[in-house]
Structure formats: C-alpha cells, structure tokens
C-alpha cells in the first residue's frame, strides 16, 4: 500500500497441476509466489517475459484502487518459465499516482 491506500491490483494464474497444489495459507506474503511455485512444482524458473503498458483500470481493479474503471493505470504482464514451460502468469494494474518503476543498468 501507499500511505495506507492500495497501490496495485494483482491477478496470478498457474497451470492446473500447480494451482491445485497451492493453498491460500501458503500465499501469506512471506515467500515470493514465484519461489513457492518453484518449491511446489520442483522446478527452477529460468526466465521471465514482461511487458509494461498503459491501460484502463477495469472494474475489479477500479474497486480496489478507488478509481473509475476508465482511469489510466500502468499494466504489467509477466510470465515466468521453467525451461519452455510457462509456470506462472502475473497480471498487475498499478495506480499511476501510487507506483513508480525504477531500474538500474550496470555493465
């Protein structure tokens, strides 16, 4: 949260065989979901693909973020792979006033 207000709306999808093994009590925020999936599926995440683009909040995110469903948000889609197999897909909508994306490149 950002000053007590929600900063993001997150949806995560898994292949059925992995999703069935996840338990809500395991998703407590103490272990990153991607690490939990590695443990459950006994795999190693080898890469991820991510896109970041502008979008509209949509109904579900709008309710949580306290904005209009047409409000602009930063939409991040990330797919994690173990080899060639997609293991997890995260779909996040970030409130534009409560989130900042920063990255450092080193050579």
N, C-alpha and C positions, 0 to 999 in steps of 0.2 A: 504494500500500500504506500501511498504518497501522502504524507500529512493526514493519515487516517482514512484517505479515500482510495478506492481500488484503482490500480494503475493498469491492469491488464485482465483480459478475459481469455482463458486458455481451454482449448479442447485437445484431447490426445486420443489417437486411435492406434490400435495394435492388431496384429494378426490374431485370429480367433484362438489359436493354441496358446499364445502368450497371454492374451486378455483373460482367458479362463483361469489362469494361474495367479493373476494379480488379486490381491484382497485390498479393500478400501483402507484397512488399518495399516497396510504397508505403505500407502501413499500419504505419509504423515509430514512430508517436507524435510525430514532429517537426512534422507538419502536422495540424491537426484534420481528422478524417474528413470533416466537412461541407464544408470548404474544398477538400479533394481531390476530392470529388464534384462541386463546382461547376466545377472545372477540367476534369475528365474529361468531364462532360456539357455543358460550355459553357453553363451556366445560372447564374442568381443566385437563391439562396434568399431568398424574400420573407417567409416567416413560418414559425412552428413552433407546434404544439399540444402541450401537455404535461399529463399527469396524474400525480399523486403519491398513492399509496395504500398502506395496509398489505397485506401478502400473506404467503404462506409461501415459504420458500426454494426448494423444489422440488429434485429430485435433482441436476441439473447444478450449480446454484449452491451447494448444500449441500456438494458435494465440494470446490469451490474455496474457499469461505468457512469450511470446517471447522466446520459446524453441522449439526444434524439437518435433514432435508428438511421437517420441520414447523415449524422455527424461524421466528419472525416476522422479516420484512425490510421495508425501505422499497422499494416497487416504483415505478419511474419509467418511464413510456412517453412517448416524444417522436417526433413525426412532423414532418419538415421538408418544406416545399413550395416549388416554383418555380412561381409562379402558382397554378393549381389542381391541379397535378400533384404527388402525393407522390413525393419523391426519395429519402428515407431514413427508416427507422423504427428507433429505438434503444429497446431494452428492457433496463433495468438493475435489478438487485437489489442493494441496498446492505445491508451488515451493520449492524445497528442500533447496535452499540457502536463502530463504526469510521467513521461518516459523520455529518456534520452539514450540514444545509441552511440557508443564511442568505441573506437578500436585503435590499437596501436600496431603499426607495422614495423618490424625490425629486419635488418638484412644481415 
